[in-house]
């Protein structure tokens, strides 16, 4: 099969489309013919070598954590899924990638919602897993107010919608140009940056209950001050979290608590209550440009790669 991979750490220039051996579905897993895969910050963090002290990669490495496509192999012990089914899901965590290819193996998946294109579904699973995991960690329940720092990105948009489905009020920071976009998702927009606490006072007179930092722009001290307790703040993007007493949430090996969000997302999508805003779609041969677009940090929604 053809896949995008890199043989050494570096910038996006190390990515190349190459012919590689096909993977196969082991017990409890399925293989799909990939139609689309999402780009996450983890993809280019790993590629750059930024995480080499924490994550060991076997090079050459194929990036891509989630994907959507058509099942063409079913592993031993799998029930309820058959060859020919359209699904979306996550690659095995231990592989730290593998989806930017013609075929990929999934360890967690759900039926593709009828209302989503393969592109939308291809960029959804990782963000749904993250959003669900974060909302559980924050004990986010109906009646609370959630602040999302960096609400217009892929994780922010999905977290906002899942939180609203739980009955939370969601306030999201974004540049002024993205305020209308957030309002369309039912989010109360607010400009990020110094003075955020003062701006929030008018929007949430009874205060903010919990916070997700999806931006990693060095605002944790202010976010903790806003809620008054570091335990009520979770970040997925700031590696300086421990210094502020804030929890850093990332996927771990084994069954993720976020996987429970996949079937729920299907129900919400089919009810018209969950969408996957797409910032841009790149063909497989332009994966380097997709990584660069993600690293630039100005995406409104999800960046995906389509596979012919």
N, C-alpha and C positions, 0 to 999 in steps of 0.2 A: 504494500500500500504506500501511498504518499503521505508524508507527515511533515510538520515543521519541527525542527529540533536545533539544539545548539551543542557544540562540542567543548566549549569553554565559557567561563563567565565573561560578561562584558555588556556593552550597549546593545541596542536592537540590531546592530549590524551583524551580530553573531548568529542571528536566526536564518535558517535556510530550509527550503522545501527539498526533502530528500526521500528516496525510496528506502523503506524500512520493513522489517518483518511484522506481520499482522499479530495483534494480541488475540487471545481466545478467552472465552468465558469460563472461569473456574466455578467451583461449587458456590451456590448462593448469589451468583452474579449473572449479568446479561451482557452481550456485546451488541452494539448498535452500529449501523451505517450512519455516520454523523452527518447531519444537515447544517448544524450551527453550534458554535461554542462561545462562551463568554470570555471576556478578558477581565481579570481581577488584578489589583495591585500585587497580590502574592506572586503572580506570574512574572512580573518584571523585577520584584524584589529578589526572587530566587535567581532569575537570569543574571542579574547584576552582581550577584555574590554577596549582597547585603545581609543575607540570612545564613551564610555558610557556617557561622559559628553555632547556629541553632538547628539547621536542617542539612543533612548529608544527602547529596544527590548523586546518582549514578549517571555519569556523562557518557555518551550524549543523552540529552534529556528533551522530552516532548512536553511543552507547556500545555496548560488548559485543565481547569478543575471541574467544569461542568459542561454538559452538552445535551442536545436533543437530536433524535433521529429515529430510525426504524430498527427494531430488534431483529437481528439475524442469527443469533446464537443464544441459547438458554442453558445456563449451567445446572449442574445436578442440584436437586432440592428446591429449585425455583418453582413456585406455583402462582397461578393467577396472571402470568405473563406468557405470551406466545410469540413465535416468530411472525413478523409482520405488524406487530403492535407499534404504534407511535408513542414514544415515551420521552421524558426528560429526567435528568438526574445528575449524580455526582460520581466521579471516578474514585477508585480506592484511595483513601487518604494516604496510605503508606507510599503510594506512587508519586504523590505531589504533582500530578499532571498526567498527560496522555491523551487529552481530548482534542488537541489541534491536529487532527488527522482524519483520514477517511473512515477508520474504524476505531472505536474506543470501548473499553469495558467499564460498566457502571456497577457500583456496590450499593447505591441507594437510588431509587427511581419511583416515578409515578406516571400514570397516563398523561399524555399531553392534553391540556385543556382544549376543547373544541374551538374556543374563541381566540386562541393564541396561534400565531404563525410559528413555524419552526425557529425562526430567528428570535422571536420573543421568548419561546420556551428554552432555547439554547443558552440564553443569558440569565435564566431565572433561578435555577436550583441552588447555586452557591449563595446568592443573596437571600433566598428564602431560609436556607439553613442558618445563615448568620443572624438574620433578623429574628428568627424564632428563638435561637439560642440566647440572644441578648435580652429579648423581652422576658424570657423565663428567668434569666439571671437577675433582672431588675424587679422581679415579682410585679410586673406591670399588669394591672387589673382595671376594670371598668371604673370610670370616675377620676382616674389620675390624669395629670398633665405631663406629657413627655416632651422634652426638648431634644431635637436632633441637630447637632452641630455638623453641617455639611449635608443638608437634607436633599439636595437636588441630584446627588450621585446615585449610582446603582443600588447600593445598600440603603441609603437614605430613603429613596422613593418606595422601596419594598417595605422597609420597616414602618414607615409612616402609614401605609395602607393596612398592614397587618395590625398595627396598634389601633387604628381607627375601627377595624373590625372587632376588636376586643372592647371597644367603648371608651377609649382614651381620647383626650384632646391632644392634638399634636401641633407643636410650634417648631418651625424649622428655620435655621439660619441659611442664608444664601445671598448672593449678589442681587442687587435690585432688579437686574435683567431677568432673574429666575423667579421673581415673586409671583407673577401671574401663573407660571407653570406650576408652582407649588399650590397655589389656590385651587387650581384645577384638580388637584389630588386631595383636596379637603384639608390642606395644611395651612396653618396661620403663619405667614412668612415674616421674618425679621432679618434685618441686615446684620451680618456677622461683624466681629471686630471689637475694639475697645468701647466700653460703654454699654455692652450688651445687657448687663443687669438693669440699667436704667430703662432701656427700651422694653425689657420684659415686664417691668412693673406695670406698665399700662396695658399690656396684652394678657397678663396672668396676675391679676391683683391678689389672688390667694396663693400665689407662688407656683413654682415648678416642683413636681414630685420626683422625677427621675430624668436622667440625661444619657443619651448615646452620643459619643464623640466618634463620628465617622470621617472626620477630616484630618485629624492629626496635625493641626497647625499650631500647637503649643498653647492652647487655651485651657488646659486642664485646671490650672489654679483658679481661674475665673469661674469655670463650670462648677467646681467643688464649692466655691463660695456662694454661688447662686442657690444650690440646694442645701448647703450647710452640712453635708455628710459625704465623704468620698465613697462610701459603700453604695450610694445612690447614683453613681456615675460609672459607666462602662465605656471603655474605648476599644476600638478595633484597629486603630491607626497610629497611636502615639506610644512609641517604645519607651518613653519616659514615665509610663503610668505608675510604676512602683514608687517613685519618688514622691508622688502625690497621694499615695494610698489608694489609687484607683485600680480596679480590675481590668486586665487586658484579656479580651476574649478572642480565642482563635479555635479552629477545628482541632480535634485530637483524634488519635487512632481509636478505632472501635466505633460502635454505634453512637452517633451524635444526637443529643437531645433536639437538635434542629431538624433532624429528619422527619419528625412528626409534623413539621410544617408543610411538607410536600403534598400529601393528600388534602390537607386543609386548603392549601393554595388552589388546588384543582377545583374544589367546591366554590371557593370565592370567585375564581376566574369565570366559572360557568354561570355564576350569578351576576356577572358584570361588576364585581366589587374589587377586583385585583387586576391591574394592568402592568405591563412591563415596558415603560418608556424606553425607547431606543435612541441613543445619541448618534450612533453611526454604525454602519456595517461595512466590513472589509472582506474581500476575498482571501482565500488561504494564502495566496502568493504575496499578499500585502500585510502579513501578520506583523512585520516590523513597524509599519505605520500605525497599526492598531495598538501596539504596545506603547508607542510614542504618544499617541492621543490619550491613552489612559494615564500615563505618567505626567502629562501636562496638567492634569488635575482640574480641568474645566468642563468635564462631561456633564451633560444634562440627561441623566438616565444611563443606560447600559451601552457599552461598546461590545460588539460581537464580531465574530469571524464566521463567514459562510463557507461551506465545503461543497464543491460540485459533486 
